[in-house]
Structures are given as structure tokens and as C-alpha cells.
């Protein structure tokens, strides 16, 4: 519920709907895809699995960065899916994904004469090679450094030339470029300011906005601005915690599948945009995912703390009563090792 509330008051998501941008539709399709995955256990219908794959494909045709996630989803379905026939589910999911993609490939063949146009990928890859997204460290070139580079046409003409230029720069400035790709790009990607536009939450200029006049809007804007960095850090921690053993985080099979799928999506998103152009607007469709993983981190930490406190209190009661400590209690008070799915008291 808290993740839904944060999504509802997120000014980035509110403003993305005002402009005719792909981020709004991409966010909707991505959330619909994740929701369909969450229904697999309750309704393991072949049509639902096909629809899940199709939704991922439609999201990929809206924002291309998700099309490679199919390669991550297949092993996730094999190893963590809550349904019994995982091989069948993986095949159906792949078929559902391929059908819309094949339609788009057919369109490309008829109109362009090629399977796909890689010019966007090449330009995006090249545009991300400038540290700080600046040309020659000039502030006025922020986010559009390539427009000031006289060699842009030559370098972005092919994948080989882009890679060759990147390797040349890496040899000349290894520390600068490694820091940019490992730390700088993720920082820019999750920036609060849409620096490629008008700054703050505005991509394009606005004449009038409720975020400047109405108290409710200004209050929610201020709240989300204050929480932004903490939510991103918590989301990263939650994405790591999702891969801990199920007995540690006390998740059901279905919950584990969804938590690890969302965690894998977060990791895939960050890694991919650490290679490509890390514009802040690209993270707008991922805002609900960030909020969900942040709340997952808080929930996991809170539940673990509560169990630790309960174990301590139970250990003290045992010492006062003089009864021997049950199996699983270390030194009579420090910790309780509970069996997965145990019910009743704290001893399981």
C-alpha cells in the first residue's frame, strides 16, 4: 500500500502523463506485466502466461531497453516460478513474447528492408560515453555533449567505431572512465532532476503548474524530493536482499518469485543503462519498481527485527522460569532458529 501511495504522489509520474512521451505507456505496460506474473500461482492458465510474454514484448516496442529482459526471465521461470510445469511455462512465455516482436520485424522488413534499425542503439551507446554527459567539461553541453562533438558522425557510424573510440578514451583516462561507468552513470540515471530537460520534474517548459500553486501538490513534491535518495538506496538493498535464502526473509514461493523477478529487473535496468545513455527520464517507468523494492527492504528489516526482539524476550522468560532452553536457542537467549512454515510459539 505504501508503494502504491508513493507511486500515486510521485511528481515525475504525474508530469509524464501531461506530455506525449513513451514513459507513461511504458510504465503502464511494465506494471501490467508484473501484475500478470503475480497471478500465475492463482491462475496458471496458458493464456495468462502467453499474455505475460506479450506484455513484455509490447513494453519492449514502447521502450526498447526491456527486450533483452526475456533472457533473464527464462531462467527465473525455470528455477523460481511458483507453478509446477516450469518448462511449459517458459516455452509459452517465450511464444507470447515472440509473436508481437515478429509482427514488428515483419513491419521493418516491409518498410525498411532490414530486421531492425540499429541507429538508435548506436547513437544511445555513443552518447553515454561522455563522462558527466559533458563535452570538454563545458556545463552548457550537459546531456547533449554529442551535439558539440565535431567527430560525432564519424564515430557513431558503426558499432566498431563506437567501441574503438571508447577503448581509446579508456586507455587515455582509465580512472575517469571507470568511475563514470561504474558510479557516475547510475547516479545520473536515478537523479531527481531531469537534467536533460528543464530540471526538477519538468521535461519541457511549463507556463503554469499545480506544483507551484496548490499546497497539496507542493507538499507531495517536497516529500518525494526529500525521500528520493533514501528510496533509491533502499531499493538497491531490497534488490540484494531478495536473493537471500527464503528461510531468512520468510517469503512464500510465489513471493520469492516476484521479489527476485523485480530485483532482477532492477539489476538489468541499471547494468544496461550503465552501458548506454543514462538520462534521468529513462528511470520514470521504473519509479513504481523502486518504491516497491524500497518498501520490501523496510518490511524485511522490520520483520527480522521483530523476530529478533521476540526471541530475546522469550529467552529471558526461559531464564527466569529455570526451564531448559528448547533446541534452536543459542546460550538460552540470543537467537531462535525457526523452521520454515512453523506455527504456534516462537519455537516452531
C-alpha positions as CSV (number, residue, x, y, z in Angstrom):
1,X,0.0,0.0,0.0
2,X,2.8,2.4,0.8
3,X,4.4,1.7,-2.6
4,X,1.1,2.4,-4.3
5,X,0.8,5.7,-2.3
6,X,4.3,6.8,-3.3
7,X,3.5,5.9,-6.9
8,X,0.3,8.0,-6.8
9,X,2.1,11.1,-5.4
10,X,5.3,10.8,-7.5
11,X,5.6,14.1,-9.4
12,X,7.7,12.5,-12.1
13,X,4.9,10.0,-12.9
14,X,2.2,12.8,-12.7
15,X,4.1,15.0,-15.1
16,X,5.0,12.2,-17.5
17,X,1.2,11.9,-18.3
18,X,1.0,15.6,-19.3
19,X,3.4,15.2,-22.2
20,X,3.2,12.9,-25.1
21,X,6.1,10.6,-24.1
22,X,6.7,6.9,-24.2
23,X,7.4,6.8,-20.5
24,X,3.8,6.8,-19.5
25,X,2.8,3.9,-21.7
26,X,6.0,2.0,-20.9
27,X,5.3,2.3,-17.1
28,X,1.7,1.1,-17.6
29,X,2.8,-1.9,-19.6
30,X,5.6,-2.7,-17.3
31,X,3.3,-2.7,-14.2
32,X,0.7,-4.8,-16.1
33,X,3.4,-7.3,-17.0
34,X,4.5,-7.6,-13.3
35,X,0.9,-7.9,-12.2
36,X,0.2,-10.7,-14.7
37,X,3.3,-12.6,-13.3
38,X,1.9,-12.2,-9.8
39,X,-1.3,-14.1,-10.9
40,X,0.5,-17.2,-12.2
41,X,0.1,-19.1,-8.9
42,X,-3.6,-18.4,-8.5
43,X,-4.4,-18.8,-12.3
44,X,-1.8,-20.9,-14.1
45,X,-3.6,-20.6,-17.4
46,X,-1.6,-20.9,-20.6
47,X,-3.4,-17.8,-21.9
48,X,-2.2,-15.8,-18.9
49,X,1.4,-17.0,-19.4
50,X,1.2,-16.1,-23.1
51,X,-0.2,-12.7,-22.2
52,X,2.6,-12.1,-19.8
53,X,5.2,-12.6,-22.6
54,X,3.2,-10.5,-24.9
55,X,3.0,-7.6,-22.4
56,X,6.8,-7.7,-22.0
57,X,7.1,-7.5,-25.8
58,X,4.7,-4.6,-26.0
59,X,6.7,-2.8,-23.3
60,X,9.8,-3.5,-25.4
61,X,8.3,-2.0,-28.5
62,X,7.4,1.1,-26.4
63,X,10.8,1.4,-24.7
64,X,13.4,-0.9,-26.3
65,X,15.5,-1.4,-23.2
66,X,13.2,-4.2,-21.9
67,X,13.6,-6.5,-24.9
68,X,16.7,-8.2,-23.5
69,X,14.9,-9.0,-20.3
70,X,13.4,-12.1,-21.9
71,X,16.9,-13.7,-21.5
72,X,16.7,-13.1,-17.7
73,X,13.0,-14.2,-17.4
74,X,13.6,-17.7,-18.9
75,X,16.0,-18.9,-16.1
76,X,13.8,-17.1,-13.5
77,X,10.8,-19.1,-14.6
78,X,12.8,-22.4,-14.7
79,X,14.2,-22.0,-11.2
80,X,11.8,-19.9,-9.2
81,X,8.4,-20.0,-10.8
82,X,5.6,-21.0,-8.3
83,X,3.8,-23.1,-10.9
84,X,4.7,-26.8,-11.4
85,X,5.3,-27.2,-15.1
86,X,8.1,-24.6,-15.4
87,X,9.4,-25.8,-18.8
88,X,6.0,-25.5,-20.4
89,X,5.6,-22.0,-18.8
90,X,9.0,-20.9,-20.2
91,X,8.0,-22.0,-23.7
92,X,4.6,-20.3,-23.5
93,X,6.1,-17.1,-22.2
94,X,8.7,-17.1,-25.0
95,X,6.0,-17.7,-27.6
96,X,3.9,-14.9,-26.1
97,X,6.9,-12.6,-26.3
98,X,7.9,-13.5,-29.9
99,X,4.5,-13.1,-31.5
100,X,4.4,-9.2,-31.2
101,X,8.1,-9.0,-31.9
102,X,7.8,-11.0,-35.1
103,X,5.0,-8.7,-36.2
104,X,7.3,-5.7,-35.7
105,X,10.2,-7.4,-37.5
106,X,7.8,-8.1,-40.4
107,X,6.9,-4.4,-40.5
108,X,10.6,-3.5,-40.6
109,X,11.3,-5.9,-43.4
110,X,8.4,-4.4,-45.5
111,X,9.2,-0.7,-44.8
112,X,13.0,-0.6,-44.2
113,X,14.2,-3.8,-45.8
114,X,16.0,-4.9,-42.6
115,X,15.1,-6.7,-39.4
116,X,15.7,-3.7,-37.2
117,X,17.2,-0.2,-37.4
118,X,20.2,-0.1,-35.1
119,X,20.9,3.6,-35.5
120,X,19.1,4.4,-32.2
121,X,21.2,1.9,-30.3
122,X,24.4,3.2,-31.8
123,X,23.6,6.8,-31.0
124,X,22.5,5.9,-27.5
125,X,25.6,3.9,-26.9
126,X,27.8,6.7,-28.1
127,X,26.0,9.5,-26.3
128,X,26.7,7.7,-23.0
129,X,30.5,7.7,-23.5
130,X,31.0,11.3,-22.3
131,X,31.8,11.5,-18.6
132,X,29.3,13.6,-16.8
133,X,27.4,13.8,-20.1
134,X,29.6,16.9,-20.9
135,X,31.7,17.7,-23.9
136,X,35.1,19.1,-22.9
137,X,33.6,19.7,-19.3
138,X,31.5,22.5,-20.6
139,X,28.3,22.9,-18.5
140,X,26.2,24.1,-21.4
141,X,26.7,20.8,-23.1
142,X,25.0,18.8,-20.3
143,X,23.1,15.7,-21.6
144,X,23.8,16.8,-25.3
145,X,27.5,16.5,-25.5
146,X,27.4,14.7,-28.8
147,X,25.9,17.9,-30.5
148,X,29.1,19.7,-29.8
149,X,31.5,16.9,-30.9
150,X,32.7,17.6,-34.4
151,X,33.5,13.8,-34.9
152,X,30.1,12.6,-33.9
153,X,29.1,11.4,-37.4
154,X,32.4,9.6,-37.9
155,X,32.4,7.8,-34.5
156,X,28.7,6.9,-34.4
157,X,28.7,5.4,-37.9
158,X,29.1,1.8,-36.7
159,X,29.4,-0.3,-33.6
160,X,33.1,-1.0,-34.3
161,X,33.9,2.7,-34.4
162,X,32.0,3.4,-31.2
163,X,33.8,0.6,-29.4
164,X,37.2,1.7,-30.8
165,X,36.6,5.3,-29.6
166,X,35.5,4.1,-26.2
167,X,38.6,1.9,-25.8
168,X,40.9,4.8,-26.9
169,X,39.4,7.1,-24.3
170,X,39.6,4.3,-21.6
171,X,43.3,3.9,-22.3
172,X,43.9,7.6,-22.1
173,X,41.8,8.3,-19.0
174,X,41.2,4.9,-17.2
175,X,40.2,6.2,-13.8
176,X,37.9,8.8,-15.2
177,X,36.0,6.4,-17.5
178,X,35.8,3.5,-15.0
179,X,34.4,5.9,-12.4
180,X,31.9,7.2,-14.9
181,X,30.6,3.8,-16.0
182,X,30.6,2.2,-12.5
183,X,29.3,5.0,-10.4
184,X,28.6,8.1,-12.4
185,X,26.0,6.6,-14.8
186,X,23.8,5.0,-12.1
187,X,23.9,8.3,-10.2
188,X,22.7,10.2,-13.2
189,X,20.1,7.6,-14.1
190,X,18.4,7.9,-10.7
191,X,18.8,11.6,-10.5
192,X,15.8,13.6,-9.1
193,X,16.4,16.4,-11.6
194,X,15.5,15.7,-15.2
195,X,18.7,17.4,-16.2
196,X,18.1,16.7,-19.9
197,X,15.0,18.9,-19.8
198,X,14.1,21.9,-17.7
199,X,15.3,20.4,-14.4
200,X,13.4,19.2,-11.3
201,X,10.4,17.1,-12.6
202,X,9.9,19.1,-15.8
203,X,11.0,17.7,-19.1
204,X,9.6,20.6,-21.2
205,X,8.8,24.2,-20.2
206,X,5.5,24.8,-18.5
207,X,3.6,28.0,-18.2
208,X,1.6,27.0,-15.1
209,X,1.7,24.0,-12.8
210,X,-0.2,23.0,-9.6
211,X,3.1,22.1,-8.1
212,X,3.8,25.8,-7.8
213,X,0.4,27.0,-6.6
214,X,-1.6,24.3,-4.7
215,X,-0.4,23.3,-1.2
216,X,-1.2,19.6,-1.7
217,X,0.9,19.3,-4.7
218,X,3.8,21.4,-3.3
219,X,3.7,19.2,-0.1
220,X,3.8,15.9,-2.0
221,X,6.6,17.3,-4.3
222,X,8.7,18.3,-1.2
223,X,8.1,15.0,0.5
224,X,9.1,12.9,-2.5
225,X,12.1,15.1,-3.1
226,X,13.3,14.6,0.5
227,X,12.7,10.8,0.3
228,X,14.1,10.3,-3.2
229,X,17.7,9.3,-2.4
230,X,16.7,7.2,0.6
231,X,14.2,5.3,-1.5
232,X,16.7,4.6,-4.2
233,X,19.2,3.2,-1.7
234,X,16.6,1.1,0.0
235,X,15.5,-0.2,-3.4
236,X,19.1,-1.3,-4.1
237,X,19.3,-3.0,-0.7
238,X,15.9,-4.7,-1.2
239,X,17.1,-6.0,-4.6
240,X,20.1,-7.6,-2.9
241,X,18.0,-8.9,0.0
242,X,15.6,-10.6,-2.4
243,X,18.3,-13.1,-3.2
244,X,18.9,-14.2,0.4
245,X,17.6,-17.7,1.3
246,X,13.8,-17.9,1.6
247,X,14.1,-19.0,5.2
248,X,16.0,-15.8,6.1
249,X,13.4,-13.4,4.6
250,X,10.4,-15.6,5.3
251,X,8.8,-15.5,1.8
252,X,6.4,-17.9,0.2
253,X,7.4,-19.5,-3.1
254,X,5.2,-17.0,-5.0
255,X,6.5,-14.0,-3.1
256,X,10.1,-15.2,-3.7
257,X,9.5,-15.5,-7.4
258,X,8.1,-12.0,-7.6
259,X,10.7,-10.4,-5.4
260,X,13.5,-11.9,-7.4
261,X,11.9,-11.0,-10.7
262,X,11.6,-7.4,-9.7
263,X,15.2,-7.5,-8.2
264,X,16.5,-8.9,-11.5
265,X,14.6,-6.2,-13.4
266,X,16.3,-3.5,-11.3
267,X,19.7,-5.0,-11.8
268,X,19.1,-5.4,-15.6
269,X,17.9,-1.8,-15.8
270,X,21.0,-0.4,-14.0
271,X,23.5,-2.6,-15.9
272,X,22.1,-1.8,-19.3
273,X,22.0,2.0,-18.7
274,X,25.5,1.9,-17.3
275,X,26.4,1.0,-20.8
276,X,24.0,3.2,-22.7
277,X,23.0,6.8,-22.2
278,X,21.8,7.3,-18.5
279,X,19.2,10.0,-18.9
280,X,17.1,10.5,-15.8
281,X,13.8,10.4,-17.7
282,X,14.6,6.8,-18.6
283,X,14.0,5.9,-14.9
284,X,10.5,7.3,-14.8
285,X,8.8,3.9,-15.8
286,X,10.9,2.2,-13.1
287,X,9.7,4.5,-10.2
288,X,6.9,2.1,-9.0
289,X,9.5,-0.7,-9.0
290,X,11.9,1.5,-7.0
291,X,9.2,2.2,-4.4
292,X,8.1,-1.4,-4.2
293,X,11.7,-2.7,-3.6
294,X,12.3,0.1,-1.1
295,X,9.2,-1.0,0.9
296,X,10.3,-4.6,0.6
297,X,13.6,-3.7,2.2
298,X,11.9,-1.9,5.0
299,X,9.4,-4.8,5.5
300,X,12.2,-7.4,5.5
301,X,14.3,-5.4,8.0
302,X,11.2,-4.7,10.2
303,X,10.2,-8.3,10.3
304,X,13.7,-9.5,11.1
305,X,14.0,-7.0,13.9
306,X,10.6,-8.0,15.4
307,X,11.6,-11.7,15.4
308,X,14.9,-10.9,17.0
309,X,13.2,-8.9,19.8
310,X,10.6,-11.7,20.3
311,X,13.4,-14.3,20.6
312,X,15.3,-12.2,23.1
313,X,12.1,-11.7,25.2
314,X,11.3,-15.4,25.1
315,X,14.9,-16.3,26.1
316,X,14.6,-14.0,29.2
317,X,11.4,-15.7,30.2
318,X,13.1,-19.1,29.9
319,X,16.0,-18.0,32.2
320,X,13.6,-16.6,34.8
321,X,11.5,-19.8,34.8
322,X,14.5,-22.1,35.1
323,X,13.4,-24.4,32.3
324,X,16.0,-25.8,29.9
325,X,16.2,-23.9,26.6
326,X,14.5,-25.6,23.7
327,X,16.6,-26.7,20.6
328,X,17.4,-23.7,18.5
329,X,18.1,-21.2,21.3
330,X,21.8,-20.2,21.4
331,X,23.0,-19.6,25.0
332,X,19.4,-19.7,26.2
333,X,18.6,-16.2,25.0
334,X,20.4,-14.8,22.0
335,X,18.6,-16.2,18.9
336,X,15.9,-18.6,17.8
337,X,16.3,-20.7,14.7
338,X,12.8,-21.2,13.4
339,X,11.7,-23.9,11.0
340,X,10.2,-22.6,7.7
341,X,6.4,-22.6,7.9
342,X,6.4,-23.2,11.7
343,X,3.3,-22.0,13.6
344,X,2.4,-21.6,17.2
345,X,5.0,-20.1,19.6
346,X,8.4,-18.7,18.7
347,X,10.0,-22.1,18.9
348,X,8.2,-23.5,15.8
